[in-house]
Amino acid sequence: MKRTLDWNKYLEKAAETVSEGIVMLKNDNNALPLDPSDTISVFGRIQLHYYKSGTGSGGMVNVSKVTGIVDGLKDAGVKLNEKLLGIYRKWDEENPFDQGDGWGGEPWNQKEMPLDESIVEEASSVGDTVIVIIGRTAGEEQDARLEEGSYLLTKEELDMLKKVRNHFKKVVVLLNVGGLVDLTQILECSPDSLLYVWQGGMTGGTGTAAVLTGKVSPSGKLPDTIAEKISDYPSDKFFGDKKKAVYSEDIFVGYRWFETFAKDRVLYPFGFGLSYTKFDIALTYAKSSDNESVISVNVTNIGSCRGKEVVQVYCEAPQGILGKAKRVLCGFAKTKELAPNESQSLKIIVKHRDIASYDDSEGRSCWILEKGKYTLHIGCNVRDSIGHHDFEIDDDIIIEQCSQALAPVEAFERIKAVETADGLSHIMEKVPLSKVDEAKRRLDKLPEEIAYTGDKGIKLSDVKNGRNTMNEFIAQLSDHDLSCMIRGEGMGSPRVTAGTASAFGGVSDELVKFGVPACCCSDGPSGMRLDCGTKAFSLPNGTLIASTFNRELAEELFTFMGTEMIANKVDCLLGPGMNIHRHPLNGRNFEYFSEDPFLTGQMAAAELKGLHSVGVEGTIKHFCANNQETNRHFLDSVVSERALREIYLRGFEIAVKEGKARTIMTTYGAINGLWTAGNFDLNTIVLRDEWGFDGFTMTDWWANVNNRGEEPKRSYYVPMAKAQNDVYMVCSDSSCVDEDIDSAVKNGELTRGELQRNAGNILGFILGTQAMKRLDGEEDTVEIINRNDGDEASDEPVVFYDLDNELELDLSGVKCQKGKNHSFAVIVKKQGWYNVTVTASSTQSPLAQIPVTIFAMGTASGTLTWNGTDGKPVALSCEIPMFSRFTALRLYFAQNGLDIKSISFKLVREADNMDLAFAEEND
């Protein structure tokens, strides 16, 4: 099939998503939309460094251009205070942006320009309105902190807000952030308008400007509750421990806590968001049957401009024996853009499965509707209801009987809601503990072995075309073939698209001979991470997309994303990320959607449908309870089965059942003492037996694995294979003999039937991939039109060089042009720390500053800066950790005027093993 990807339409769809995801919390004094006759002053250094996304695997997308907010305003014709902009540019040049040091080392904020009162006073004389932009990044390996420059404002930011408030009539504050920040300090400065603009990807400024100018009326809704203080969040006292995260708040996450027990501690409720217009929502029909309730509403724009509204439905269930949150989101729908006086009817179907509770008491383990009165509240946020529908359930109804799975093995207490004479209150109760014999459960479900036949000449395409069965194909595979199959290769494997995260499937010559293609995975939720420097599209972050409350829009955006994946020969996007915003300080919240599992599942399902519509896949992650970055590789999440089922697994369940997810990534950490990468109950009992999942699962990259009671370790394939977590991501060479697997099969700890089962999961997925089409000569082709030259991907293959202790490359033919890159890759024979030396010359003045940044695996690993050298070669060095066998390297030239001669590598210190290397890299 020949497909066309119109880059302009891609940009337009992404900008539309940004506009719909912006949440306006406050708008007084007619501050917005901007007055076209006014000259706008913009304060804050982030106006020059728009955060398109967070960092790490969820944000490392190479782009040629990021349209920031100032760019967007200029493109929209807004008159800006150019003198003030010039002041910021000059100061920014003298105070360079701090990229941080290595993976996970980026600072959460940037130094702000100190403001003289005279600058603010002069700016206020040219216009009435000021925009203040406050920015925060986010990312892997570190959480935000309750300190200045992270969750709290810095002294300079607070001073900036106070000064502009004193001098300007209209103050607009924009939060270019990945997650929540403290609003109390900001609100104390009395801004007229306050908006979360989140992180909008490469075209974020275009979408933001559309809202600021009134071209688009804001329609985003909060996917999280904004409380007065961090300490108000019920998880706060249990967050941040480096060894054990105890989920004593249980199901009472976010608004489930606040609306039930602490409404007075909320600044802005879940689902809240303002518009430039107003809407009337009228309940026109409501009826309940045994399995669902149908709600119809009529939405009318009663304001003076065009806009969209989100109708939200929340269930208030009887407290029963279990105790429940006061309200739980169970349905939502968004209108089209309505003109003034225009109306639209919406129908929302609430499945009663979505309002059931999970009973984890001993001997129960079921989804249940307890008897009593159920009320569906209809409104525009969790708190403001315009109508309701009641129905009664006369007797308890078990919706689904499950098996006890993932229950805790150590005692702790959790919060429970109870009814008293004074209303709802909460007590602490003991959590039910596991009664499962996990070893016996696995043995009872051992798959039958397929008798080994050796090579019968059957290719995987024969299975695809119905000439042979999958079992007949798998029967040909030796134990070694099967051991290769469960190990992904990467990062940057030369078997697949350069600079991507992994290859899986055909990772050995023997498997390739059987017609198994190597499939390609690429990070991540915000677009394709291509570490070799290839440009790709940077998408809005997950939180922004959730704020749209627009399934159709997310599906449309990811249809574009999927088409771009085909053009880059990427089969699996490692996203969407869909963990729960359990606590505002989780550093990776920007990748994830919401504090609510229903919204999370619905948005993930929409993104998956978009990818599936063009024949590619998204890998939902991190399965599950990855809600803290601090010490994530060794963190044990201690959580009840009920909280897992209702909160932390629920979004994944929706993505599997409604979004038809076919690949899943487990986490780095543990649930109740057992690391998820080797957790049979998680990967088999819940995911496959109960949910009907028929795809394949993978570990996170270099994840820990353990058997119950053992210490976790990396590259531990046997417990992973037994758990039916199909592929270990990643190995430096997946075709080598692995003694652990070989020994385990020989002594019966791991059966050949289990390896065959896992291979069947992987191969069954591969059958439907673009990689399989490419092998059969039936691949889809993509013509990309209207893409600027600077965005074009290079057709030149990435050259690999062998690095064995030392290597020197001649770079005399490389042109060092400002803004350009030179990319190559090395096959590292010994992982460790390397001294990297670049030799170059310059005829510029001795005061010139000509930096070259070295990126390794997409991470800025060192910057070397030359002055004028009078034309003589000068060698500069830095030390870089290189722990991936296939390491993509990129030199970024920030200025002209450098003649590069060579680059050399020399091993300084070899890593003893992968554990040591990884631990020290992320210390």
Buried (B, 14 or more C-beta within 10 A) or exposed (E): EEBEBBBEBBBBBBBBBBBBBBBBBBBEBEBBBBBEEBBBBBBBBBBBBBBBBBBBBBBBBBBEBBBBBBBBBBEBEBBBBEEBBEBBEEBBEEEEEEBBEBBBBBBBBBBBBEBEEEBBEBBBEBBBBBBBBBBBBBBBBBBBBBEBBBBBBBEBBBBBBBBBBEBBEBBBBBBBBBBBBBBEBBBEBEBBBBBBBBBBBBBBBBBBBBBBBBEBBBBBBBBBBBBBEBEBBBBBEBBBEEEBBBBBBBBBBBBBBBBBBBEEBBBBBBBBBBBBBBBEBBBEEBEBEEEBBBBBBBBBBEBEBBBBBBBBBBBBBBBBEBBBBBBBBBBBBBBEBBEBEEBBEBEBBBBBBBBBBBBBEEEBBBBBBBBEEBBBBBBBBBBEBBBBBEBEBEEBBEBEEBEBBBBBBEEBEBBBBEEEEEEBEBEEBEBBBBEBEBEEBBEEBEBEBBEEEEEEEBBBBBBBEEEBEBEBBBBBBEBBBBBBBBBBBBBBBBBBBBBBBBBBBBBBEBBBEBBBBBBBBBBBBBBBBBBBBBBBBBBBBBBBBBBBBBBBBBBBBBBBBBBBBBBBBBBBBBBBBBBBBBBBBBBBBBBBBBBBBBBBBBBBBBBBBBBBBBBBBBBBBBBBBBBBBBBBBBBBBBBBBBBBBBBBBBBBBBBBBBBBBBBBBBBBBBBBBBBBBBBBBBBBBBBBBBBEBEBBBBBBBBBBBBBBEEEBBBBBBBBBBBBBBBBBBBBBBBBEEBEBBBEBBEEEBBBBEBBBBBBBBBBBBBEBBBBBBBBBEEBBEBEBEEBEEEBEBEEEEBEBEEBEEEBEBEBEEBEBEEEBBBBBBBBBEBBBBBBBBBBBBBEBEEEBEBBBBBBBBBBBBBBBEBBBBEEEEBEBBBEBBBBBBBBBBBBBBBBBBBBBBBBBBBBEBEBEEBBBBBBBBBE
